[in-house]
Amino acid sequence: MELSKKTTILFSPELHERLSRLAVERGTSLGDLVRTACESQYGLPTKDEKLAAVRSLAALTLPVGDPQQMKRESVPDPQELLR
């Protein structure tokens, strides 16, 4: 990933200390920690990524029965519960 844009962020001393410690614990830099958090929270998938996800879901072939069969499999028979 090319890093070509710079942003200045001001943190409280306490938050800066916590993030710095966390970065050291994870063996990374404070900048990488913040970039990763931003990507995780605000990174939006591209149109191509969304289409690929839809295609992947559409290609799934799962063993799904009809509604009555699924109900029998998921809701126990009351007589079975009373034994």
C-alpha positions as CSV (number, residue, x, y, z in Angstrom):
1,M,0.0,0.0,0.0
2,E,1.4,3.4,-1.0
3,L,1.3,5.9,1.8
4,S,1.2,9.3,0.1
5,K,-1.2,11.4,2.2
6,K,-0.5,12.9,5.6
7,T,-3.0,13.7,8.3
8,T,-2.3,15.2,11.7
9,I,-4.4,13.8,14.6
10,L,-4.3,15.2,18.1
11,F,-4.9,12.8,20.9
12,S,-5.2,13.3,24.6
13,P,-2.0,12.3,26.5
14,E,-3.8,9.4,28.0
15,L,-5.1,8.0,24.7
16,H,-1.8,8.6,23.0
17,E,-0.1,6.6,25.8
18,R,-2.6,3.7,25.6
19,L,-2.3,3.5,21.8
20,S,1.5,3.7,21.9
21,R,1.5,0.8,24.4
22,L,-0.9,-1.2,22.3
23,A,1.3,-0.6,19.2
24,V,4.4,-1.9,21.0
25,E,2.4,-4.9,22.3
26,R,1.4,-5.7,18.8
27,G,4.8,-5.1,17.3
28,T,3.6,-2.3,15.0
29,S,3.7,1.5,14.8
30,L,1.2,3.9,16.2
31,G,0.5,5.0,12.6
32,D,-0.2,1.5,11.4
33,L,-2.4,0.8,14.4
34,V,-4.5,3.9,13.6
35,R,-4.6,3.1,9.8
36,T,-5.8,-0.4,10.6
37,A,-8.5,0.8,13.0
38,C,-9.7,3.4,10.4
39,E,-9.8,0.8,7.6
40,S,-11.7,-1.6,9.9
41,Q,-14.2,1.0,11.0
42,Y,-14.6,3.2,7.9
43,G,-13.2,1.3,4.9
44,L,-15.9,0.8,2.4
45,P,-15.9,-2.0,-0.1
46,T,-15.6,-1.1,-3.7
47,K,-18.4,-1.9,-6.2
48,D,-16.3,-4.8,-7.5
49,E,-15.8,-6.2,-4.0
50,K,-19.6,-6.1,-3.4
51,L,-20.3,-7.8,-6.7
52,A,-17.8,-10.5,-5.9
53,A,-19.4,-11.1,-2.6
54,V,-22.9,-11.4,-4.2
55,R,-21.5,-13.8,-6.8
56,S,-19.9,-15.9,-4.1
57,L,-23.2,-16.1,-2.1
58,A,-25.2,-16.9,-5.2
59,A,-22.8,-19.7,-6.1
60,L,-23.4,-21.5,-2.8
61,T,-25.3,-24.8,-3.0
62,L,-26.5,-25.6,0.5
63,P,-28.6,-28.6,1.5
64,V,-31.8,-26.8,2.4
65,G,-35.1,-28.6,2.7
66,D,-38.6,-27.3,2.2
67,P,-40.2,-25.2,5.0
68,Q,-41.9,-28.1,6.7
69,Q,-38.7,-30.2,6.7
70,M,-36.7,-27.3,8.2
71,K,-39.4,-26.7,10.9
72,R,-39.2,-30.4,11.8
73,E,-35.5,-30.2,12.1
74,S,-35.4,-27.0,14.1
75,V,-38.5,-27.3,16.4
76,P,-38.6,-30.4,18.6
77,D,-41.7,-32.6,18.7
78,P,-43.6,-31.8,21.9
79,Q,-44.0,-35.5,22.6
80,E,-40.2,-35.9,22.5
81,L,-39.9,-33.2,25.1
82,L,-42.4,-34.8,27.5
83,R,-40.5,-38.1,27.7
